[in-house]
């Protein structure tokens, strides 16, 4: 799923951390980074971050409940 205009990055990672299954970030090169890993969170955000806002990410969640959490976050963002 593509997510756009994440302004509250801390809240985004709280939602990711609350997910039960694997949540991955797909890089522009097609690599997949585990977003539940703190190291991956820091590395990926350092590369993507622009003006305190994340314009667009492609993420993959494998559990239906996790997808619902992420969609709810984006709708309420």
PDB file of N, H, CA, C and O in Angstrom:
ATOM      1  N   UNK A   1       0.850  -1.166   0.000  1.00  0.00           N
ATOM      2  CA  UNK A   1       0.000   0.000   0.000  1.00  0.00           C
ATOM      3  C   UNK A   1       0.892   1.224   0.000  1.00  0.00           C
ATOM      4  O   UNK A   1       1.974   1.221   0.587  1.00  0.00           O
ATOM      5  N   UNK A   2       0.434   2.257  -0.656  1.00  0.00           N
ATOM      6  H   UNK A   2      -0.445   2.260  -1.134  1.00  0.00           H
ATOM      7  CA  UNK A   2       1.161   3.527  -0.654  1.00  0.00           C
ATOM      8  C   UNK A   2       0.548   4.419   0.417  1.00  0.00           C
ATOM      9  O   UNK A   2      -0.673   4.551   0.513  1.00  0.00           O
ATOM     10  N   UNK A   3       1.408   5.024   1.213  1.00  0.00           N
ATOM     11  H   UNK A   3       2.399   4.918   1.135  1.00  0.00           H
ATOM     12  CA  UNK A   3       0.949   5.983   2.211  1.00  0.00           C
ATOM     13  C   UNK A   3       1.588   7.319   1.880  1.00  0.00           C
ATOM     14  O   UNK A   3       2.737   7.380   1.442  1.00  0.00           O
ATOM     15  N   UNK A   4       0.832   8.391   2.095  1.00  0.00           N
ATOM     16  H   UNK A   4      -0.102   8.341   2.451  1.00  0.00           H
ATOM     17  CA  UNK A   4       1.295   9.712   1.697  1.00  0.00           C
ATOM     18  C   UNK A   4       1.147  10.719   2.813  1.00  0.00           C
ATOM     19  O   UNK A   4       0.293  10.596   3.691  1.00  0.00           O
ATOM     20  N   UNK A   5       2.008  11.721   2.752  1.00  0.00           N
ATOM     21  H   UNK A   5       2.702  11.822   2.039  1.00  0.00           H
ATOM     22  CA  UNK A   5       1.929  12.901   3.620  1.00  0.00           C
ATOM     23  C   UNK A   5       1.846  12.563   5.109  1.00  0.00           C
ATOM     24  O   UNK A   5       0.965  13.048   5.820  1.00  0.00           O
ATOM     25  N   UNK A   6       2.766  11.733   5.564  1.00  0.00           N
ATOM     26  H   UNK A   6       3.481  11.339   4.987  1.00  0.00           H
ATOM     27  CA  UNK A   6       2.823  11.422   6.984  1.00  0.00           C
ATOM     28  C   UNK A   6       3.471  12.608   7.684  1.00  0.00           C
ATOM     29  O   UNK A   6       4.643  12.911   7.461  1.00  0.00           O
ATOM     30  N   UNK A   7       2.706  13.264   8.519  1.00  0.00           N
ATOM     31  H   UNK A   7       1.754  13.017   8.700  1.00  0.00           H
ATOM     32  CA  UNK A   7       3.215  14.432   9.234  1.00  0.00           C
ATOM     33  C   UNK A   7       3.639  14.080  10.652  1.00  0.00           C
ATOM     34  O   UNK A   7       4.594  14.653  11.175  1.00  0.00           O
ATOM     35  N   UNK A   8       2.931  13.137  11.280  1.00  0.00           N
ATOM     36  H   UNK A   8       2.154  12.672  10.855  1.00  0.00           H
ATOM     37  CA  UNK A   8       3.237  12.731  12.647  1.00  0.00           C
ATOM     38  C   UNK A   8       4.023  11.416  12.597  1.00  0.00           C
ATOM     39  O   UNK A   8       3.454  10.332  12.720  1.00  0.00           O
ATOM     40  N   UNK A   9       5.320  11.534  12.416  1.00  0.00           N
ATOM     41  H   UNK A   9       5.783  12.415  12.317  1.00  0.00           H
ATOM     42  CA  UNK A   9       6.172  10.373  12.229  1.00  0.00           C
ATOM     43  C   UNK A   9       6.236   9.519  13.488  1.00  0.00           C
ATOM     44  O   UNK A   9       6.255   8.291  13.403  1.00  0.00           O
ATOM     45  N   UNK A  10       6.270  10.160  14.662  1.00  0.00           N
ATOM     46  H   UNK A  10       6.255  11.158  14.731  1.00  0.00           H
ATOM     47  CA  UNK A  10       6.289   9.399  15.913  1.00  0.00           C
ATOM     48  C   UNK A  10       5.047   8.526  16.028  1.00  0.00           C
ATOM     49  O   UNK A  10       5.144   7.351  16.384  1.00  0.00           O
ATOM     50  N   UNK A  11       3.891   9.086  15.731  1.00  0.00           N
ATOM     51  H   UNK A  11       3.812  10.040  15.442  1.00  0.00           H
ATOM     52  CA  UNK A  11       2.639   8.332  15.795  1.00  0.00           C
ATOM     53  C   UNK A  11       2.639   7.203  14.762  1.00  0.00           C
ATOM     54  O   UNK A  11       2.169   6.102  15.046  1.00  0.00           O
ATOM     55  N   UNK A  12       3.161   7.475  13.571  1.00  0.00           N
ATOM     56  H   UNK A  12       3.543   8.370  13.340  1.00  0.00           H
ATOM     57  CA  UNK A  12       3.254   6.454  12.534  1.00  0.00           C
ATOM     58  C   UNK A  12       4.040   5.249  13.050  1.00  0.00           C
ATOM     59  O   UNK A  12       3.611   4.108  12.884  1.00  0.00           O
ATOM     60  N   UNK A  13       5.196   5.505  13.679  1.00  0.00           N
ATOM     61  H   UNK A  13       5.545   6.432  13.814  1.00  0.00           H
ATOM     62  CA  UNK A  13       6.002   4.396  14.183  1.00  0.00           C
ATOM     63  C   UNK A  13       5.368   3.726  15.400  1.00  0.00           C
ATOM     64  O   UNK A  13       5.618   2.546  15.643  1.00  0.00           O
ATOM     65  N   UNK A  14       4.561   4.442  16.163  1.00  0.00           N
ATOM     66  H   UNK A  14       4.358   5.401  15.965  1.00  0.00           H
ATOM     67  CA  UNK A  14       3.813   3.804  17.251  1.00  0.00           C
ATOM     68  C   UNK A  14       2.825   2.794  16.671  1.00  0.00           C
ATOM     69  O   UNK A  14       2.659   1.695  17.201  1.00  0.00           O
ATOM     70  N   UNK A  15       2.176   3.182  15.582  1.00  0.00           N
ATOM     71  H   UNK A  15       2.310   4.074  15.152  1.00  0.00           H
ATOM     72  CA  UNK A  15       1.238   2.271  14.915  1.00  0.00           C
ATOM     73  C   UNK A  15       1.995   1.067  14.356  1.00  0.00           C
ATOM     74  O   UNK A  15       1.553  -0.071  14.517  1.00  0.00           O
ATOM     75  N   UNK A  16       3.124   1.306  13.703  1.00  0.00           N
ATOM     76  H   UNK A  16       3.484   2.230  13.572  1.00  0.00           H
ATOM     77  CA  UNK A  16       3.939   0.206  13.163  1.00  0.00           C
ATOM     78  C   UNK A  16       4.364  -0.729  14.292  1.00  0.00           C
ATOM     79  O   UNK A  16       4.264  -1.948  14.157  1.00  0.00           O
ATOM     80  N   UNK A  17       4.838  -0.165  15.408  1.00  0.00           N
ATOM     81  H   UNK A  17       4.919   0.826  15.517  1.00  0.00           H
ATOM     82  CA  UNK A  17       5.284  -0.981  16.539  1.00  0.00           C
ATOM     83  C   UNK A  17       4.137  -1.800  17.128  1.00  0.00           C
ATOM     84  O   UNK A  17       4.367  -2.884  17.666  1.00  0.00           O
ATOM     85  N   UNK A  18       2.909  -1.300  17.035  1.00  0.00           N
ATOM     86  H   UNK A  18       2.722  -0.420  16.599  1.00  0.00           H
ATOM     87  CA  UNK A  18       1.744  -2.005  17.572  1.00  0.00           C
ATOM     88  C   UNK A  18       1.272  -3.138  16.655  1.00  0.00           C
ATOM     89  O   UNK A  18       0.457  -3.966  17.059  1.00  0.00           O
ATOM     90  N   UNK A  19       1.777  -3.171  15.441  1.00  0.00           N
ATOM     91  H   UNK A  19       2.439  -2.498  15.113  1.00  0.00           H
ATOM     92  CA  UNK A  19       1.394  -4.234  14.513  1.00  0.00           C
ATOM     93  C   UNK A  19       1.945  -5.571  14.995  1.00  0.00           C
ATOM     94  O   UNK A  19       3.052  -5.642  15.529  1.00  0.00           O
ATOM     95  N   UNK A  20       1.167  -6.624  14.801  1.00  0.00           N
ATOM     96  H   UNK A  20       0.268  -6.567  14.368  1.00  0.00           H
ATOM     97  CA  UNK A  20       1.578  -7.952  15.252  1.00  0.00           C
ATOM     98  C   UNK A  20       2.482  -8.656  14.239  1.00  0.00           C
ATOM     99  O   UNK A  20       3.384  -9.403  14.616  1.00  0.00           O
ATOM    100  N   UNK A  21       2.237  -8.418  12.979  1.00  0.00           N
ATOM    101  H   UNK A  21       1.503  -7.811  12.672  1.00  0.00           H
ATOM    102  CA  UNK A  21       3.011  -9.071  11.927  1.00  0.00           C
ATOM    103  C   UNK A  21       4.114  -8.184  11.387  1.00  0.00           C
ATOM    104  O   UNK A  21       4.402  -7.115  11.926  1.00  0.00           O
ATOM    105  N   UNK A  22       4.716  -8.646  10.323  1.00  0.00           N
ATOM    106  H   UNK A  22       4.482  -9.515   9.885  1.00  0.00           H
ATOM    107  CA  UNK A  22       5.812  -7.927   9.682  1.00  0.00           C
ATOM    108  C   UNK A  22       5.264  -6.740   8.892  1.00  0.00           C
ATOM    109  O   UNK A  22       4.245  -6.854   8.211  1.00  0.00           O
ATOM    110  N   UNK A  23       5.950  -5.602   8.990  1.00  0.00           N
ATOM    111  H   UNK A  23       6.777  -5.509   9.544  1.00  0.00           H
ATOM    112  CA  UNK A  23       5.625  -4.411   8.213  1.00  0.00           C
ATOM    113  C   UNK A  23       6.918  -3.992   7.530  1.00  0.00           C
ATOM    114  O   UNK A  23       7.936  -3.773   8.187  1.00  0.00           O
ATOM    115  N   UNK A  24       6.871  -3.882   6.215  1.00  0.00           N
ATOM    116  H   UNK A  24       6.045  -4.060   5.681  1.00  0.00           H
ATOM    117  CA  UNK A  24       8.086  -3.585   5.454  1.00  0.00           C
ATOM    118  C   UNK A  24       7.937  -2.307   4.643  1.00  0.00           C
ATOM    119  O   UNK A  24       6.853  -1.977   4.160  1.00  0.00           O
ATOM    120  N   UNK A  25       9.042  -1.602   4.507  1.00  0.00           N
ATOM    121  H   UNK A  25       9.922  -1.869   4.899  1.00  0.00           H
ATOM    122  CA  UNK A  25       9.148  -0.446   3.628  1.00  0.00           C
ATOM    123  C   UNK A  25       9.800  -0.918   2.340  1.00  0.00           C
ATOM    124  O   UNK A  25      10.842  -1.572   2.378  1.00  0.00           O
ATOM    125  N   UNK A  26       9.203  -0.595   1.204  1.00  0.00           N
ATOM    126  H   UNK A  26       8.356  -0.064   1.173  1.00  0.00           H
ATOM    127  CA  UNK A  26       9.784  -0.936  -0.090  1.00  0.00           C
ATOM    128  C   UNK A  26      10.559   0.273  -0.583  1.00  0.00           C
ATOM    129  O   UNK A  26       9.993   1.351  -0.766  1.00  0.00           O
ATOM    130  N   UNK A  27      11.847   0.092  -0.795  1.00  0.00           N
ATOM    131  H   UNK A  27      12.307  -0.783  -0.646  1.00  0.00           H
ATOM    132  CA  UNK A  27      12.694   1.193  -1.254  1.00  0.00           C
ATOM    133  C   UNK A  27      12.511   1.393  -2.756  1.00  0.00           C
ATOM    134  O   UNK A  27      11.895   0.568  -3.429  1.00  0.00           O
ATOM    135  N   UNK A  28      13.045   2.484  -3.269  1.00  0.00           N
ATOM    136  H   UNK A  28      13.546   3.155  -2.721  1.00  0.00           H
ATOM    137  CA  UNK A  28      12.977   2.766  -4.698  1.00  0.00           C
ATOM    138  C   UNK A  28      13.661   1.702  -5.537  1.00  0.00           C
ATOM    139  O   UNK A  28      13.329   1.515  -6.708  1.00  0.00           O
ATOM    140  N   UNK A  29      14.621   1.004  -4.934  1.00  0.00           N
ATOM    141  H   UNK A  29      14.891   1.156  -3.983  1.00  0.00           H
ATOM    142  CA  UNK A  29      15.339  -0.062  -5.639  1.00  0.00           C
ATOM    143  C   UNK A  29      14.636  -1.412  -5.517  1.00  0.00           C
ATOM    144  O   UNK A  29      15.085  -2.404  -6.091  1.00  0.00           O
ATOM    145  N   UNK A  30      13.529  -1.446  -4.764  1.00  0.00           N
ATOM    146  H   UNK A  30      13.164  -0.640  -4.298  1.00  0.00           H
ATOM    147  CA  UNK A  30      12.783  -2.690  -4.608  1.00  0.00           C
ATOM    148  C   UNK A  30      13.181  -3.499  -3.381  1.00  0.00           C
ATOM    149  O   UNK A  30      12.613  -4.562  -3.133  1.00  0.00           O
ATOM    150  N   UNK A  31      14.150  -3.010  -2.612  1.00  0.00           N
ATOM    151  H   UNK A  31      14.612  -2.146  -2.814  1.00  0.00           H
ATOM    152  CA  UNK A  31      14.526  -3.696  -1.380  1.00  0.00           C
ATOM    153  C   UNK A  31      13.419  -3.527  -0.347  1.00  0.00           C
ATOM    154  O   UNK A  31      12.661  -2.558  -0.391  1.00  0.00           O
ATOM    155  N   UNK A  32      13.330  -4.465   0.574  1.00  0.00           N
ATOM    156  H   UNK A  32      13.945  -5.253   0.610  1.00  0.00           H
ATOM    157  CA  UNK A  32      12.325  -4.391   1.639  1.00  0.00           C
ATOM    158  C   UNK A  32      13.032  -4.309   2.985  1.00  0.00           C
ATOM    159  O   UNK A  32      13.861  -5.150   3.329  1.00  0.00           O
ATOM    160  N   UNK A  33      12.675  -3.261   3.740  1.00  0.00           N
ATOM    161  H   UNK A  33      12.001  -2.577   3.461  1.00  0.00           H
ATOM    162  CA  UNK A  33      13.247  -3.053   5.065  1.00  0.00           C
ATOM    163  C   UNK A  33      12.178  -3.308   6.120  1.00  0.00           C
ATOM    164  O   UNK A  33      11.044  -2.848   5.989  1.00  0.00           O
ATOM    165  N   UNK A  34      12.544  -4.037   7.160  1.00  0.00           N
ATOM    166  H   UNK A  34      13.465  -4.411   7.266  1.00  0.00           H
ATOM    167  CA  UNK A  34      11.635  -4.342   8.257  1.00  0.00           C
ATOM    168  C   UNK A  34      11.429  -3.083   9.093  1.00  0.00           C
ATOM    169  O   UNK A  34      12.348  -2.649   9.788  1.00  0.00           O
ATOM    170  N   UNK A  35      10.232  -2.489   9.036  1.00  0.00           N
ATOM    171  H   UNK A  35       9.486  -2.841   8.472  1.00  0.00           H
ATOM    172  CA  UNK A  35       9.971  -1.249   9.771  1.00  0.00           C
ATOM    173  C   UNK A  35       9.766  -1.471  11.268  1.00  0.00           C
ATOM    174  O   UNK A  35       9.674  -0.504  12.024  1.00  0.00           O
ATOM    175  N   UNK A  36       9.694  -2.720  11.704  1.00  0.00           N
ATOM    176  H   UNK A  36       9.769  -3.505  11.089  1.00  0.00           H
ATOM    177  CA  UNK A  36       9.582  -2.969  13.137  1.00  0.00           C
ATOM    178  C   UNK A  36      10.958  -2.934  13.803  1.00  0.00           C
ATOM    179  O   UNK A  36      11.054  -2.916  15.030  1.00  0.00           O
ATOM    180  N   UNK A  37      12.002  -2.925  13.011  1.00  0.00           N
ATOM    181  H   UNK A  37      11.924  -2.940  12.014  1.00  0.00           H
ATOM    182  CA  UNK A  37      13.368  -2.800  13.516  1.00  0.00           C
ATOM    183  C   UNK A  37      13.682  -1.318  13.718  1.00  0.00           C
ATOM    184  O   UNK A  37      13.539  -0.518  12.794  1.00  0.00           O
ATOM    185  N   UNK A  38      14.106  -0.959  14.920  1.00  0.00           N
ATOM    186  H   UNK A  38      14.222  -1.609  15.671  1.00  0.00           H
ATOM    187  CA  UNK A  38      14.433   0.450  15.202  1.00  0.00           C
ATOM    188  C   UNK A  38      15.556   0.939  14.292  1.00  0.00           C
ATOM    189  O   UNK A  38      15.518   2.075  13.819  1.00  0.00           O
ATOM    190  N   UNK A  39      16.542   0.101  14.045  1.00  0.00           N
ATOM    191  H   UNK A  39      16.572  -0.822  14.429  1.00  0.00           H
ATOM    192  CA  UNK A  39      17.642   0.499  13.172  1.00  0.00           C
ATOM    193  C   UNK A  39      17.125   0.796  11.769  1.00  0.00           C
ATOM    194  O   UNK A  39      17.513   1.794  11.162  1.00  0.00           O
ATOM    195  N   UNK A  40      16.255  -0.063  11.253  1.00  0.00           N
ATOM    196  H   UNK A  40      15.940  -0.874  11.746  1.00  0.00           H
ATOM    197  CA  UNK A  40      15.680   0.175   9.923  1.00  0.00           C
ATOM    198  C   UNK A  40      14.840   1.442   9.909  1.00  0.00           C
ATOM    199  O   UNK A  40      14.844   2.177   8.921  1.00  0.00           O
ATOM    200  N   UNK A  41      14.112   1.706  11.005  1.00  0.00           N
ATOM    201  H   UNK A  41      14.109   1.108  11.807  1.00  0.00           H
ATOM    202  CA  UNK A  41      13.315   2.928  11.077  1.00  0.00           C
ATOM    203  C   UNK A  41      14.217   4.149  10.949  1.00  0.00           C
ATOM    204  O   UNK A  41      13.930   5.054  10.165  1.00  0.00           O
ATOM    205  N   UNK A  42      15.296   4.179  11.706  1.00  0.00           N
ATOM    206  H   UNK A  42      15.530   3.444  12.342  1.00  0.00           H
ATOM    207  CA  UNK A  42      16.189   5.335  11.670  1.00  0.00           C
ATOM    208  C   UNK A  42      16.874   5.491  10.317  1.00  0.00           C
ATOM    209  O   UNK A  42      16.955   6.594   9.777  1.00  0.00           O
ATOM    210  N   UNK A  43      17.362   4.386   9.779  1.00  0.00           N
ATOM    211  H   UNK A  43      17.296   3.490  10.218  1.00  0.00           H
ATOM    212  CA  UNK A  43      18.062   4.446   8.494  1.00  0.00           C
ATOM    213  C   UNK A  43      17.116   4.863   7.377  1.00  0.00           C
ATOM    214  O   UNK A  43      17.445   5.735   6.574  1.00  0.00           O
ATOM    215  N   UNK A  44      15.937   4.239   7.325  1.00  0.00           N
ATOM    216  H   UNK A  44      15.669   3.530   7.977  1.00  0.00           H
ATOM    217  CA  UNK A  44      15.009   4.541   6.238  1.00  0.00           C
ATOM    218  C   UNK A  44      14.496   5.972   6.328  1.00  0.00           C
ATOM    219  O   UNK A  44      14.368   6.644   5.305  1.00  0.00           O
ATOM    220  N   UNK A  45      14.206   6.440   7.515  1.00  0.00           N
ATOM    221  H   UNK A  45      14.311   5.894   8.347  1.00  0.00           H
ATOM    222  CA  UNK A  45      13.682   7.793   7.652  1.00  0.00           C
ATOM    223  C   UNK A  45      14.756   8.846   7.395  1.00  0.00           C
ATOM    224  O   UNK A  45      14.449   9.926   6.889  1.00  0.00           O
ATOM    225  N   UNK A  46      15.994   8.553   7.730  1.00  0.00           N
ATOM    226  H   UNK A  46      16.243   7.676   8.141  1.00  0.00           H
ATOM    227  CA  UNK A  46      17.078   9.490   7.442  1.00  0.00           C
ATOM    228  C   UNK A  46      17.211   9.701   5.936  1.00  0.00           C
ATOM    229  O   UNK A  46      17.547  10.795   5.484  1.00  0.00           O
ATOM    230  N   UNK A  47      16.946   8.651   5.167  1.00  0.00           N
ATOM    231  H   UNK A  47      16.673   7.762   5.535  1.00  0.00           H
ATOM    232  CA  UNK A  47      17.053   8.746   3.708  1.00  0.00           C
ATOM    233  C   UNK A  47      15.825   9.377   3.061  1.00  0.00           C
ATOM    234  O   UNK A  47      15.943   9.995   2.003  1.00  0.00           O
ATOM    235  N   UNK A  48      14.658   9.238   3.667  1.00  0.00           N
ATOM    236  H   UNK A  48      14.562   8.736   4.526  1.00  0.00           H
ATOM    237  CA  UNK A  48      13.407   9.680   3.051  1.00  0.00           C
ATOM    238  C   UNK A  48      12.958  11.040   3.561  1.00  0.00           C
ATOM    239  O   UNK A  48      12.307  11.798   2.842  1.00  0.00           O
ATOM    240  N   UNK A  49      13.307  11.342   4.796  1.00  0.00           N
ATOM    241  H   UNK A  49      13.837  10.726   5.379  1.00  0.00           H
ATOM    242  CA  UNK A  49      12.813  12.536   5.488  1.00  0.00           C
ATOM    243  C   UNK A  49      13.062  13.809   4.684  1.00  0.00           C
ATOM    244  O   UNK A  49      14.153  14.017   4.152  1.00  0.00           O
ATOM    245  N   UNK A  50      12.042  14.652   4.604  1.00  0.00           N
ATOM    246  H   UNK A  50      11.156  14.483   5.036  1.00  0.00           H
ATOM    247  CA  UNK A  50      12.189  15.930   3.921  1.00  0.00           C
ATOM    248  C   UNK A  50      11.282  16.951   4.601  1.00  0.00           C
ATOM    249  O   UNK A  50      10.059  16.820   4.543  1.00  0.00           O
ATOM    250  N   UNK A  51      11.851  17.952   5.236  1.00  0.00           N
ATOM    251  H   UNK A  51      12.844  18.058   5.283  1.00  0.00           H
ATOM    252  CA  UNK A  51      11.088  19.024   5.879  1.00  0.00           C
ATOM    253  C   UNK A  51      10.104  18.525   6.952  1.00  0.00           C
ATOM    254  O   UNK A  51       9.022  19.090   7.110  1.00  0.00           O
ATOM    255  N   UNK A  52      10.475  17.482   7.677  1.00  0.00           N
ATOM    256  H   UNK A  52      11.354  17.023   7.549  1.00  0.00           H
ATOM    257  CA  UNK A  52       9.632  17.000   8.761  1.00  0.00           C
ATOM    258  C   UNK A  52       8.391  16.270   8.305  1.00  0.00           C
ATOM    259  O   UNK A  52       7.482  16.033   9.100  1.00  0.00           O
ATOM    260  N   UNK A  53       8.340  15.911   7.045  1.00  0.00           N
ATOM    261  H   UNK A  53       9.079  16.102   6.399  1.00  0.00           H
ATOM    262  CA  UNK A  53       7.158  15.239   6.481  1.00  0.00           C
ATOM    263  C   UNK A  53       7.622  14.161   5.524  1.00  0.00           C
ATOM    264  O   UNK A  53       8.609  14.343   4.811  1.00  0.00           O
ATOM    265  N   UNK A  54       6.918  13.036   5.502  1.00  0.00           N
ATOM    266  H   UNK A  54       6.117  12.888   6.081  1.00  0.00           H
ATOM    267  CA  UNK A  54       7.230  11.974   4.551  1.00  0.00           C
ATOM    268  C   UNK A  54       6.200  12.055   3.437  1.00  0.00           C
ATOM    269  O   UNK A  54       5.023  11.789   3.679  1.00  0.00           O
ATOM    270  N   UNK A  55       6.609  12.416   2.217  1.00  0.00           N
ATOM    271  H   UNK A  55       7.565  12.632   2.021  1.00  0.00           H
ATOM    272  CA  UNK A  55       5.641  12.623   1.144  1.00  0.00           C
ATOM    273  C   UNK A  55       4.944  11.339   0.691  1.00  0.00           C
ATOM    274  O   UNK A  55       3.722  11.333   0.542  1.00  0.00           O
ATOM    275  N   UNK A  56       5.695  10.241   0.465  1.00  0.00           N
ATOM    276  H   UNK A  56       6.687  10.246   0.586  1.00  0.00           H
ATOM    277  CA  UNK A  56       5.061   9.001   0.018  1.00  0.00           C
ATOM    278  C   UNK A  56       5.970   7.818   0.323  1.00  0.00           C
ATOM    279  O   UNK A  56       7.183   7.879   0.122  1.00  0.00           O
ATOM    280  N   UNK A  57       5.365   6.749   0.808  1.00  0.00           N
ATOM    281  H   UNK A  57       4.380   6.699   0.972  1.00  0.00           H
ATOM    282  CA  UNK A  57       6.068   5.498   1.074  1.00  0.00           C
ATOM    283  C   UNK A  57       5.240   4.346   0.533  1.00  0.00           C
ATOM    284  O   UNK A  57       4.012   4.422   0.473  1.00  0.00           O
ATOM    285  N   UNK A  58       5.919   3.288   0.145  1.00  0.00           N
ATOM    286  H   UNK A  58       6.916   3.227   0.194  1.00  0.00           H
ATOM    287  CA  UNK A  58       5.206   2.057  -0.134  1.00  0.00           C
ATOM    288  C   UNK A  58       5.543   1.108   0.998  1.00  0.00           C
ATOM    289  O   UNK A  58       6.709   0.801   1.241  1.00  0.00           O
ATOM    290  N   UNK A  59       4.512   0.647   1.686  1.00  0.00           N
ATOM    291  H   UNK A  59       3.564   0.897   1.488  1.00  0.00           H
ATOM    292  CA  UNK A  59       4.722  -0.302   2.768  1.00  0.00           C
ATOM    293  C   UNK A  59       3.879  -1.542   2.532  1.00  0.00           C
ATOM    294  O   UNK A  59       2.845  -1.499   1.867  1.00  0.00           O
ATOM    295  N   UNK A  60       4.348  -2.649   3.093  1.00  0.00           N
ATOM    296  H   UNK A  60       5.189  -2.685   3.633  1.00  0.00           H
ATOM    297  CA  UNK A  60       3.639  -3.920   2.988  1.00  0.00           C
ATOM    298  C   UNK A  60       3.410  -4.430   4.400  1.00  0.00           C
ATOM    299  O   UNK A  60       4.349  -4.560   5.185  1.00  0.00           O
ATOM    300  N   UNK A  61       2.163  -4.716   4.713  1.00  0.00           N
ATOM    301  H   UNK A  61       1.400  -4.611   4.075  1.00  0.00           H
ATOM    302  CA  UNK A  61       1.806  -5.365   5.979  1.00  0.00           C
ATOM    303  C   UNK A  61       1.159  -6.691   5.618  1.00  0.00           C
ATOM    304  O   UNK A  61       0.395  -6.772   4.656  1.00  0.00           O
ATOM    305  N   UNK A  62       1.460  -7.722   6.380  1.00  0.00           N
ATOM    306  H   UNK A  62       2.080  -7.657   7.162  1.00  0.00           H
ATOM    307  CA  UNK A  62       1.023  -9.064   6.031  1.00  0.00           C
ATOM    308  C   UNK A  62      -0.217  -9.524   6.785  1.00  0.00           C
ATOM    309  O   UNK A  62      -0.878 -10.477   6.370  1.00  0.00           O
ATOM    310  N   UNK A  63      -0.537  -8.859   7.886  1.00  0.00           N
ATOM    311  H   UNK A  63      -0.001  -8.085   8.223  1.00  0.00           H
ATOM    312  CA  UNK A  63      -1.698  -9.243   8.687  1.00  0.00           C
ATOM    313  C   UNK A  63      -2.846  -8.267   8.425  1.00  0.00           C
ATOM    314  O   UNK A  63      -2.632  -7.056   8.371  1.00  0.00           O
ATOM    315  N   UNK A  64      -4.059  -8.790   8.262  1.00  0.00           N
ATOM    316  H   UNK A  64      -4.233  -9.774   8.306  1.00  0.00           H
ATOM    317  CA  UNK A  64      -5.224  -7.938   7.971  1.00  0.00           C
ATOM    318  C   UNK A  64      -5.437  -6.883   9.066  1.00  0.00           C
ATOM    319  O   UNK A  64      -5.727  -5.727   8.756  1.00  0.00           O
ATOM    320  N   UNK A  65      -5.298  -7.265  10.328  1.00  0.00           N
ATOM    321  H   UNK A  65      -5.062  -8.204  10.580  1.00  0.00           H
ATOM    322  CA  UNK A  65      -5.466  -6.311  11.436  1.00  0.00           C
ATOM    323  C   UNK A  65      -4.442  -5.180  11.351  1.00  0.00           C
ATOM    324  O   UNK A  65      -4.750  -4.029  11.660  1.00  0.00           O
ATOM    325  N   UNK A  66      -3.228  -5.516  10.933  1.00  0.00           N
ATOM    326  H   UNK A  66      -2.978  -6.451  10.682  1.00  0.00           H
ATOM    327  CA  UNK A  66      -2.178  -4.506  10.805  1.00  0.00           C
ATOM    328  C   UNK A  66      -2.495  -3.535   9.671  1.00  0.00           C
ATOM    329  O   UNK A  66      -2.279  -2.330   9.798  1.00  0.00           O
ATOM    330  N   UNK A  67      -3.002  -4.064   8.576  1.00  0.00           N
ATOM    331  H   UNK A  67      -3.177  -5.043   8.473  1.00  0.00           H
ATOM    332  CA  UNK A  67      -3.401  -3.211   7.450  1.00  0.00           C
ATOM    333  C   UNK A  67      -4.490  -2.247   7.906  1.00  0.00           C
ATOM    334  O   UNK A  67      -4.456  -1.057   7.592  1.00  0.00           O
ATOM    335  N   UNK A  68      -5.454  -2.778   8.652  1.00  0.00           N
ATOM    336  H   UNK A  68      -5.481  -3.744   8.908  1.00  0.00           H
ATOM    337  CA  UNK A  68      -6.536  -1.932   9.159  1.00  0.00           C
ATOM    338  C   UNK A  68      -6.008  -0.830  10.072  1.00  0.00           C
ATOM    339  O   UNK A  68      -6.477   0.305  10.002  1.00  0.00           O
ATOM    340  N   UNK A  69      -5.031  -1.153  10.935  1.00  0.00           N
ATOM    341  H   UNK A  69      -4.649  -2.076  10.992  1.00  0.00           H
ATOM    342  CA  UNK A  69      -4.434  -0.142  11.824  1.00  0.00           C
ATOM    343  C   UNK A  69      -3.765   0.963  11.015  1.00  0.00           C
ATOM    344  O   UNK A  69      -3.913   2.147  11.317  1.00  0.00           O
ATOM    345  N   UNK A  70      -3.037   0.565   9.997  1.00  0.00           N
ATOM    346  H   UNK A  70      -2.916  -0.397   9.752  1.00  0.00           H
ATOM    347  CA  UNK A  70      -2.319   1.553   9.179  1.00  0.00           C
ATOM    348  C   UNK A  70      -3.299   2.421   8.389  1.00  0.00           C
ATOM    349  O   UNK A  70      -3.091   3.628   8.261  1.00  0.00           O
ATOM    350  N   UNK A  71      -4.355   1.821   7.864  1.00  0.00           N
ATOM    351  H   UNK A  71      -4.524   0.841   7.968  1.00  0.00           H
ATOM    352  CA  UNK A  71      -5.363   2.581   7.127  1.00  0.00           C
ATOM    353  C   UNK A  71      -6.060   3.554   8.066  1.00  0.00           C
ATOM    354  O   UNK A  71      -6.288   4.709   7.707  1.00  0.00           O
ATOM    355  N   UNK A  72      -6.399   3.096   9.269  1.00  0.00           N
ATOM    356  H   UNK A  72      -6.213   2.158   9.561  1.00  0.00           H
ATOM    357  CA  UNK A  72      -7.042   3.971  10.244  1.00  0.00           C
ATOM    358  C   UNK A  72      -6.135   5.154  10.605  1.00  0.00           C
ATOM    359  O   UNK A  72      -6.604   6.285  10.735  1.00  0.00           O
ATOM    360  N   UNK A  73      -4.855   4.888  10.761  1.00  0.00           N
ATOM    361  H   UNK A  73      -4.474   3.969  10.655  1.00  0.00           H
ATOM    362  CA  UNK A  73      -3.906   5.967  11.054  1.00  0.00           C
ATOM    363  C   UNK A  73      -3.921   6.995   9.915  1.00  0.00           C
ATOM    364  O   UNK A  73      -3.980   8.200  10.162  1.00  0.00           O
ATOM    365  N   UNK A  74      -3.867   6.515   8.673  1.00  0.00           N
ATOM    366  H   UNK A  74      -3.819   5.536   8.472  1.00  0.00           H
ATOM    367  CA  UNK A  74      -3.815   7.431   7.532  1.00  0.00           C
ATOM    368  C   UNK A  74      -5.106   8.233   7.403  1.00  0.00           C
ATOM    369  O   UNK A  74      -5.071   9.400   7.014  1.00  0.00           O
ATOM    370  N   UNK A  75      -6.231   7.624   7.722  1.00  0.00           N
ATOM    371  H   UNK A  75      -6.259   6.676   8.037  1.00  0.00           H
ATOM    372  CA  UNK A  75      -7.509   8.331   7.611  1.00  0.00           C
ATOM    373  C   UNK A  75      -7.651   9.403   8.697  1.00  0.00           C
ATOM    374  O   UNK A  75      -8.298  10.428   8.481  1.00  0.00           O
ATOM    375  N   UNK A  76      -7.049   9.164   9.849  1.00  0.00           N
ATOM    376  H   UNK A  76      -6.524   8.331  10.024  1.00  0.00           H
ATOM    377  CA  UNK A  76      -7.162  10.099  10.972  1.00  0.00           C
ATOM    378  C   UNK A  76      -5.991  11.062  11.052  1.00  0.00           C
ATOM    379  O   UNK A  76      -5.986  11.961  11.893  1.00  0.00           O
ATOM    380  N   UNK A  77      -5.017  10.889  10.204  1.00  0.00           N
ATOM    381  H   UNK A  77      -5.021  10.158   9.522  1.00  0.00           H
ATOM    382  CA  UNK A  77      -3.805  11.717  10.206  1.00  0.00           C
ATOM    383  C   UNK A  77      -4.135  13.135   9.861  1.00  0.00           C
ATOM    384  O   UNK A  77      -3.244  13.982   9.813  1.00  0.00           O
TER     385      UNK A  77
END
